[in-house]
Amino acid sequence: MPVKTTKPKSKKEVSLDAVGLEAGKKPPQALDVEEAVLGAMLIEPNAVPDVLDSLTADCFYKDAHRKIFSAISSLSLAHDPVDIYTVAEQLKKDGSLDEIGGPYYLSLLSSKVGAAAHVDYHVKILLQKYIQRELITISAQVQRDSFDDGIPVDDLLDGAQQKLFNLAEKNMKRETQPVQDVIKEAVMEIEANQERTDGLSGVASGYTGIDRITLGWQASDLVIIAARPAMGKTAFVLTMARNMTVDHRIPVAFFSLEMSSKQLVKRLLVSETGLSSEKIRGGKKLQEYELVQLHERIKDLASAPLYIDDTPSLSIYELRSKARRLVRNAGVKLIIIDYLQLMTGPPELRGMREQEVSNISRSLKAIAKELDIPVIALSQLSRAVETRGGNKRPQLSDLRESGAIEQDADIVMFIHRPEYYGTESESAVPGEAQIIIAKHRNGSTADVPMRFRASEARFVDADEGGFGDIDLSEDEYRVESSMNHSEFEEDI
């Protein structure tokens, strides 16, 4: 059953009939179809659950029809039979039998059914009319609120986007599929993967060690990459975005809520050209040969399908709208968000931070499923990591502000650099880093060794050098079955 939208928070409620009178038109409606649907529900028991699954009382334009539908809903929820007599009795209990025209009107409805078999088609008509009416109401509400100077513009935009987002959610109904159809799709996907030469089933990250465990970022997955400040979260995903777009030509969208697009690009230029960050940022003058080096080495990056959006305090509704356009128009295969805690949720949850973060987390997972692409979101860890003794290795309980992040995520990864803490319990080799895959819903957990090149502000696979004589064969990767995840946490 469609989820009801929240009522507009405005000083004055907008009347649909008043809007229609102002425009000189009647609101979209189909009273004859409403009568046919209610009549089918009164005489055909099998039609009741199908209609209740698709419509709410608000989908009916006529007030009497809304009351009749509500009475039928009440009977169905109580597992009572639905017919003219039981509905009349329920309406009498509700005190609205006379208002709808009495038992006589119910008998008229039952006689206006053309064919109960057409009820699905009639339901679609009512949904269309309802959505049209809701769009008219939302538009009128937004227009009226826009004349009120006391309402902040950001609240106006957030409110309008939320109402449209909720209405779009109502219109998205996914039908139940028989298992044989799903099996066909799965087999076709498996056969398509056989033709790949990289051995992956998802989108390549450009990090060989991580791809060995994940088999690439999988469609519809929500991936959370978390760490304490200064661990290199942005450098990690920015290097990954560069690898994917430059080396593999995979379109990627990067939403940066913390850094401006120019700051991000300058970071990319440092790692791409090998020039010092001081010279790229403008603190030191470039030599003539360095200018040539700069222009030569950025050619591939300049043509990479990387799309950067640095809108501050991005709302989940703005993200959804932009992501849909990027997937449709630019063929984006992966979305990166830096970082989750800087996003804003629904206006009504402001001030309730845990609920707001939970809403953002659930919405990111919904976006990944709707667009059928992986969504990677960076997240901050709590200070518990800093205060904990030992090797200060991150744990799932360190995820900040909401347990819903762990629940909604398909993969949770931590970036851990022992040298940052200088702990004695670990051999803090300069540049050594660990990517800890602590949760992997559809695969195994693992510790993936990597190397952080601070001078270039980027991460590389550990076998690219810098660890002396360490043998990085596949056996070096510490892989645990996700079934033994609790044992893995106890060993940390």
N, C-alpha and C positions, 0 to 999 in steps of 0.2 A: 504494500500500500504506500502511495507517495507520502513523503515526509512533509508535514505542514511548514510553511515558511513563517518566520517571525513577523509580527505586525510592524509596520513602519513606525519608527520613533519620531513622531512629529507632533506639533501642537494641535494640528487639525487632521482628522482622518479624511481621506479622499473618498468621495462617493462615486462609484462607477456610473450610476444613473445620472449624477450631476455632470460628470465629464461628458457623457453621451449627449445630454441636453445642450451643453456648451458647443459641442461639435456639430449639433444638428443631426446626430445619427444614433441609432440604437446600438447598445453594446452587442458584441457577437454572441449569438445564442442559437439553439436548435431545440425549441420546446417539444416539437413532435418526436424528435429522437430521444429526448429525456423521457417522454411518456412511453416510448417503445422499450427503453431499457428497464424502467421500473415495472412495466407490465410483464416483461420477460422474467424478472426476478420474482414476481408474484405467482406466476403459473408454472415456472420451470425451476425446480430446486437446484439443478446442476449449473444454472446460470449465476446463482448467488455468489459462490466463492470466486468465480472468474471476474465478476464485476467488482467485488470488494477488493480484489487484489490490485485493481488498476485505478479505481476512482475513490474520491472522498466526497463528502457532502458538498464541499465547496465547488466541486466540478459541475454542479447543477445550478442553473441560473434562477429558476423559479423557487421562491421561498418554500412553497408547499412541497415541492419535489425534494428539497434538501431535508425537510422534516421526515418525509416518508423514507428516504434513503437512510437517515439516522436510525429510524425505528427498525428497519431491516437489519442494519449493522448490529444493533443491540441484541436482536433475536439470534443472529448468527453467532455472536460472541458467547451467548449463553447456551449455544447448541440446541436452541428451540426451533421447531419447524417454522418455515416462512410461507404464509399464504394470506389471502385477503382477510381472514378472520383474526389470525394471530397478529398481523400488522395493525389492524384496526384496534385490537385490544392494547397493543403497545403504545399506539398513539394516544389512546384514552388515558393510559397511565402517565404519559408525558404531558397531558393537558393540551394537546394540539390536534385532536381528531376533528373538532368542528372547524378549526382554522384551515385545514387542508380540503374541506368540502365533505367530510363525513365518509361513511362506508360507500356511499353512492359514487364518489369520485374514484375510490379504489377499484370498484367494479368497472368503471369506465376505462381505467388504465389497463386492466387485464384484457379488455376487448380490443385494445389498439395495437396488439402485438402482431406484426406481419409474419415473422418467423424467428423463433428463438435462436436458430442457427446463425443469424446475422448479428448477434449481440456484440461480438468482437469488433466488427466493423463500426457499429453504432458507438461503442465505447471510444474508439479512436476519434470519432467526430466530436464527442463531448470533451475529450482531452484537448483537442485542437482549439475549440471555442473557449475553454477555460484558460488555456495558456494565452490566447489573444486578450482575454479580459484582464488577466494578471499583468500582461505587458502594458496595457493601457493604464491600469491603476498605478503601476510602478513609475511609468513615465510622467503621469500627472503629479505623483507624489514628489518625484525628483524636481520637476519644474516648480512646484509650489515651495519646496524647501529652499530652492536656489534663490528665491526672492528674499529669504530671511537672512539678513546680515549677521544674525547672532549665531548661526551654525557655521563652524569652521569648514573650510573647503575640503580638508582632508577627511573629515567625518562625512561630508556629502558624497565624496568619491567612494569611500569605503562602504557606506550604506548602500549606494546604488549598485556597486559591484556584488555585494553580498546578496541583495535581493535577486539579481539576475543569475548569480551562481546557484542559489537555492532553487530557482525556477528551472534552470537547466538540469539540475539533479532530478527534479520530478519527471522531466521528459526522457530521462535515460533509463530505459527498462531493458534489462538483459534477460533474454528468454532462457529457460532451462533446456539443456542440450542432452540428447541421448548419448550414452557412453560410446557407441560406435562412431558417432561423428567426431567426438573428441579424440578417439584413438586414431582416426584417419588423419586428423590435423597433426597429432604427435608423430605419427610415422612419417608423414611428409616432411616434418621438420628434421627428424633424424636422418632421413635420406638426403636432405639438402646439406646437412652438416658433414656427410661423408665426402662431399666434393671440396670441402675446405682443406687447405694445405697447412693451416696453422694449428690444427688440433683443438680449436676452440668452438664453443657453441654459442658464445655471446660476443659482445663488443670488446675487442682487444684494448687493454689498458695501456699498453706500451711498456709495462713492467713485467718482465718474463716470470719472475718469482711469484708474483701475485696471480698472474694468469694460470700458472700451474695448478693453483688451488681452486680458483673460482671458475676456470675455463672461460674467462671473459666476463664482463658485466652482463647479467641476464636481463632480458626484457621484463618490465613491470616490477623489477626489484627496487626497494629503497635501501640504499647503502649509507650508513652513518660512519664517518671518519672523525674520530674524536681525539683530542689531546689537550694538554695544558698549554697556555700561551708560551710562545717562543720555541715550540717544538717543531714548527715548520709545516703546519697544516696547509696554509695557502701555497707554500712552495711545492708541497707534495702534489696537490691537485692541479696546480698550474703547470708543473712539469708533465703531468699525465695528460692534460689537455693539449699541450704542445706535441707530445708523442703521438697522440691519436690523430690530431689534425694535420700535422706536418708529415709524419712517417707513414700513417695509414690512410690519410685523407678522409677521416670520419668526421662529419659535422658535429660540433659540440657547442652548446650554449653555456656560458659562464656568467652566473648572476653574482656580482660582488657587492655586498652590502657594507663592507668595511673599507675597502680601498677603491680609489677612483680607477677608471679604465686606463688612464695614462700611467698611473703607478704600476698597475699590473703589466702593462706592455713594456715598461722600462725594466721590470724584473725579467720578462721574457728576453729582452734584448741582451741583458747581462749574460744569461745562460746560453743564448744562441750565438753571440759574437765572441765570447771569451774576454771581452773588455771589462775593466774594473767598474764596479758599481758607482764609484765616485765620478768617473768620467761620463758614464751614461746619465747619471742624475744631473750633471752639469757643474760639479764642483771643481773638476780639473779639465783643462783643455785637451782636446783630441789632436794627436799628430796627424799629418797628412795621410800616412799609410793606414792609420787607424780609421780614418773616415772612409777610405776605400774598403777596408775590412768590414766596416759597419754595413755599408750599402750592399756588398757582395753577399754577406752571410744572412741577411734578413729577407732575401728574395723568396725563399720557400715559405717563411713565416708570413710574409705579406700576402701570399696567395692562399694561405691555409683557411679552411672553412670553420673559423673560430668566431663566435659571436659573443660580445661582451656587453653586459647591461649592469651599470653601476647605480641604479636607482636606490637611494637610501630608504631605510624603513619600509622595504617592499612588503606589501600585504599579500596574503596567500591568494587572494582573488586576482590581483594584478599578475602574479606569477603564473597562475593557471591560464589567464587570457594570453599572456605573452608566449608561454610555452606552446600553446595550441597553434599560434600563428607561426612560430619558428619550426615546429614539426611539419606543418602543412606547407609552408612556403620555402623553407630552406632545407628540409629533409633532415633536421637535427636528430641524431641517434642517442644523445646522452645529455643530461642536464646536470650542472654542478652549481651548488648554492654555498656561498661563503659569507656568513654562516647562519645556521638555523636560529640561534637565539636573537639575532638582529632583525628577524622578520616580525611582522605584526599580524595578529589573528583578528577575529571578529571584534567589532567595537564593544559589544556587550560583555566581552570577557576581559577588557582592559582592567588592570588592577588585580586580576586573579591569574598571576603569572603561570602557575603550574597548569591550570586548565587551558590557558592560551597556548602554551607550548604543546600540550597534548593535542589540541585542535590542529595546530600547524603540522605536527608529526603525522596525524591521521590523514590530513589533506594531502601531504606530499606523497604518501603511499597511494592515495586515491588517484592523484595525477599520474603517477607511474603506471598504474593499471589502466587508466583511461587512454593514455597516449601510447601504451605498450612499449615503453622505453625505460632504461635504468635512470634513476634519479639519485645523485650523490649529494649528500648534505654534510657540511662540516658542523661539528658541535664542540662546545667547550666542556671540559671536565671540571668537577668540583675541586675545592682546595684540599679535599681529603687525601689526594695523591701527595701533596706537599708535606702534610703533617704525618703521614704514615711512615713508620720506620722501614728498615730493610732496603730492598732495591727500588722501591717506589714504582713498581710495575702497575700500570692502570688495570682496573677491574670494571666489570659491567655496572657495579653499584656506584661507580664514580660519575656516571652520566649525570649531567647537571639539570636540575629543575623539574624533571619529569620522568617517571618510570615508563611512560607511554612510548618514549623514544626507543627503548630497548624492545618493547613489545611490538611496535609497528615495523621495525627494521628487519629486513631479510638478512643483512650482513652488518655486523658492527666491528669496526677495525680501530685499533689504537696505534698512535705513533709514539714510540718510546726510544729516547736517546740517552743511554746510560751516562755518557760523558757530561751531559747537562747537569746532572746531580753530583757527579764525581763520587759515586758510591763505591765503597771498598769491596762490597760483596760481588761486584761484577768487574770484569776486565774492561774498563772504559776506554776502548780504542778510539782515538780521534776519528770522527766521522762515522763511527758505527751507529747504525739505527736498526730498530726492529719494528716491523709492521705486524702487530698482534691481531690476528683474526679471531676474535673472542666469541663471536656468534656467526653461524653460517647455516641458515635454515635449510638449505638444500645441498649441503656438502659438508666437508670437514673443516675443523678449526686448525690453525697453524701459526707458527712464528716464522715470518719471512725476513731473513737478514737483508738489509739494504745499506747503502752508503749515502750520507748527506754531504754534499760539497758546498760548504758555507760560502766560499768565495764566489760561487756561481749561483747560489740560492736555488739549488735543485737536488733532487734525489735521483739516484741511479741504482741499477741492479748491483748487488754485491760483487758479482763476478766481473764487473768492469774494472776491478783493480782497487788497490788501496788497503787490502787486508793481509798483506804479506803472503805467506804460503798457505792460507786457509783454502782447503779443498771444498768447493761449493757444489758437490754433486747433489743429486736429488735427495740422497739419504740424509743430507745435512739439514733438510727442512723438517722442523719438528711438527709433525702432523698428528692430530688427535681426532678420533671419531667424534662427531657431534653428539653421539649417544653417550659418550663418556665426558661430556662437557663439565659436569659437576666435579669429577675427579680432577679434570684439568685445572679448574679454578682453585681447588684445594692445594695443588702443587705449586701455585704461583707464590 
